[in-house]
Amino acid sequence: MTDISPPAVLPVALLLSGRRCLVVGGGPVGTDKVRALLAARAVVHVVSPEVTDDLATLIAERTDVTWRQGTFVESDLADVRLVVTATGVREVDDEIFARADERGLWVNSADDPERCSFYLMATVRRDPVVVAITTAGASPAMASYLRRRLDGALEPELGDVALLLRRVRRDLQAAGVPTEGLPWSRAITPALFDQVRHGDLEAARTQLHEALRPS
C-alpha cells in the first residue's frame, strides 16, 4: 500500500461572527458541525431532507440557524463564506466539494480529508481561549484523544485570566504605557490563577499592574 503523507497545514483562527456558513446534511455529524460553527458565532444555513431532533431544536429556538428541507442545489452556495458537507453519500459530497471549490469557497467534507480545503480542529474552549488540535486529517481519533487530555489538564479559569490580561493591557495603553516588551509571561503565575479562581479579580488586577510596572 502506498504511504501518502498528510498535507502540510497552516492553523488559523477564523473570525466567523455574523458570517453565513452552509452545512449540507442534518444527521449527527452535521449537527456537530452546526454546533461548532455556532460556537464561533457564525450564521448557519442547513440544507438536508431531514434533521436530528437536537438540530431541529436549535433551528426552532435560535435565529442564527436556518433550514431548507431538501437536497443540495448550487444556489445554496450563494453568499456563504465556507461550506461543510456531511451527507454521508460520497457522490453528493464530491459534487458539493467540486461546486464550492470552483467558487473559491473553503470546504470541509466530513470524514473525507482528500476533499477538504480546511479541517475543523478538535478544540478545548475556555472562551476566549481556544486550544485547537489537528492531525492534518491523519487521525481524527488522535485529535479527540488529545482534546480529552488537554480538557482535563487545562485550568477552568484560563478564559477569565485571559480577559483580565486584556483589561490590564488596555489599562496600560490608556495610560500611555507601551505594552510591548513587558514581562507578561512572568506575570502569569499560579498565584494569579488562585486569585481569579476565588473571585478576587481586583487583587489579581493590582498584582498584574505591579508585576508589569516598567522599571
C-alpha positions, 0 to 999 in steps of 0.5 A: 500500500502506498504511504501518502503523507498528510498535507502540510497545514497552516492553523488559523483562527477564523473570525466567523461572527455574523458570517453565513456558513452552509452545512449540507446534511442534518444527521449527527455529524452535521449537527456537530458541525452546526454546533461548532460553527455556532460556537464561533458565532457564525450564521448557519444555513442547513440544507438536508431532507431531514434533521436530528431532533437536537438540530431541529431544536436549535433551528426552532429556538435560535435565529442564527440557524436556518433550514431548507428541507431538501437536497443540495442545489448550487444556489445554496452556495450563494453568499456563504463564506465556507461550506461543510458537507456531511451527507454521508453519500460520497457522490453528493459530497464530491459534487458539493466539494467540486461546486464550492471549490470552483467558487473559491469557497473553503470546504470541509467534507466530513470524514473525507480529508482528500476533499477538504480545503480546511479541517475543523480542529478538535478544540478545548474552549475556555472562551476566549481561549481556544486550544485547537488540535489537528492531525492534518486529517491523519487521525481524527481519533488522535485529535479527540484523544488529545482534546480529552487530555488537554480538557482535563489538564487545562485550568477552568479559569484560563478564559477569565485570566485571559480577559483580565490580561486584556483589561490590564493591557488596555489599562496600560495603553490608556495610560500611555504605557507601551505594552510591548516588551513587558514581562507578561509571561512572568506575570502569569503565575499560579498565584494569579490563577488562585486569585481569579479562581476565588473571585478576587479579580481586583487583587489579581488586577493590582498584582498584574499592574505591579508585576508589569510596572516598567522599571 
